[in-house]
C-alpha cells in the first residue's frame, strides 16, 4: 500500500507559504502534484497547481493574500502508481486587504468599463458571468494591476461582475 505524502508547513507570512513534501516509505518517488486552494469572496474557489520533481522537496508559494485560509493537497507519483491525497491547512498572517469597491458601466452593447478602488501595486482579478452559478463554476476572468479595465461581453446579455 502506498501511503500519502507528509506535508509539513515550514513557515508562512502575509503573502507566502513554505512547505516540505516527503514520503515515509521506501517506495521510489518521482515527484508530487500539489494543489493550493482558497476561496475568493465566498463565490469563487481558486486553485494553483504545482508539479514537483524528485523525492524530497521544500516549496515556497508566493503572491498570496494576507489573512486568508489556504488548503494544500498533494499526492506522490511513485514507481507503483499514485499515492492517496494528503492535506494541510494554513492561514496567512497579517490583515486581509479591504474588498475593492467596484463600479461597472456599459459603454456600448459589447463593452463594459469596470473601475474600482483599492491598494496600488497588487494584482486584481476581474470575474464576470451571466449567472451566479456560472460566476461560481466557470466565470470569464482576467487580471490587471490597474484600477480599471474595459471588458468585452456578448450583446443582449446581463452580466455579474466581481473584482
N, C-alpha and C positions, 0 to 999 in steps of 0.2 A: 504494500500500500504506500502510495506517495503522500507524504504529509504536506500540509500547506506551508508556505514560507513564513518566516518570522519577520514582521515589520516592526522596527524599533524607531520611535521618534527621537532623533538625536538632539534637535533644537528647533525653535521656531521664533519668529519675530513678527512685526506688523505686516510684512509683505513677503515672507518666505517660510518654507518648512524644509528641514533637512531630515532624512530618514535613511536607515540602513535596511538592506534585504539580505537574508541568509536562509539556508535550509539546514535543518537539524537531521541530516541523513547522509549516507554515503553515496546516494544516487547522484550521478553526474548531471549537473545543471548547465544548460547552455545559455539561459537568460531568463528574464522576467518580463511580464506585461503588467503595467501599473496604470490604474485609472484614479484620477483625483476628481471628486465630485463636490459641488457646492450648489446652493440654491440662491438664485438671483430674484429678489423682490417677491418671494413666495410663488411666483408664476412660472419660473423657468429654471430647470436644473441644468447646470453647466457641467462639462466634463473635459478634462485634459488627459490624453493617453500618452504614456511613455513606454518605449521598448528599450529594455536594458540588456546589454550583452554581458556574459560572464556569470561566475558563481556567487561572488560576494560583491556588494555594491553599496556605496553611500551616494544618495541622490539629493540634490537641492532643487526645489521648485520655487521660482521667484515670480514676481509680478502678481502677487496675491493681494487680497483686500484685508485690511485690519479688522480685528474682532469679528471674524467670520468662521463658522464651523466648516471644516473640511473632512471628507471621508476618503481614506486611501484604501484601495483594494488592490491586491496583487496575486498573481499566480506564477508558478515557475514552469518553464519549459525544460523537460528532462529527457534523458535517453529512453525512459519508459513511457513518456506521454506527459500531458499537462497535469499539474497538481491541482488540488482544490483551492478555492479562494481564501485569502486571509484579509482581515480588515483592521484598520487603525483609525482613530478619530482624534482630531486636534482642533482647537480654536486659536486662531492667530491673535497675537497681543495687540494692544493699542485701542484706539477709539475708531469705530466704524464711521466712515465719512457719511455726511448727511446725503439723503437722496436728492438728486437734481430736480429742479422744477422745470417741467417740460411744457413748451408751447408748440403746437403743430398748426400750421396754416396752409390751406390749399392755395397754390399759385395758379394752377390750371387743372384740367381734368386728369392729368397724369403725373403731376409733381406736387410734393408737399414739402414745405420749408419747416424743418424742426430746429428749434433753438432751446437752450436750457442754461441754467445756472449751475455752478459747481466749481470745485478747485481746478487750478491750472496744472499742467504737467502730469496729467493722468490720461488713461485711455478710456473712452466711453464706448459702450455698445448700444446700438440703436436696433431695437427689435420691433417688428411690425407684422400684423396678420389681419385677416378679415373676421376672425372669431377668437374668443378666449381659448377654445380648445386648440386651435392652430397656433396661437401665441404661446401656449404651454408646450405643445408637442414639437412643432417644426416651423418656427417663425422665419421670415426673411430677416437677415441681420447684416450689419456692417459695423465697423469700428472707426473711430476718429479721435484725435487728440484735441480737436477744436470744440467750440461750443455751439456749432450749428452745422446743419447738413441738409441738402436737398435730396429727398428720397423719391425715386421714380416708382409709381404704382400703376396698377391696372385701372382703366377708366370704369366708371359706373359701379364702383365698389366702395364700401365704407371700411376704414381701417382703424385698428387699435395700435397705439404706439407706446413703447417703453424705452426709457434711457437709463 
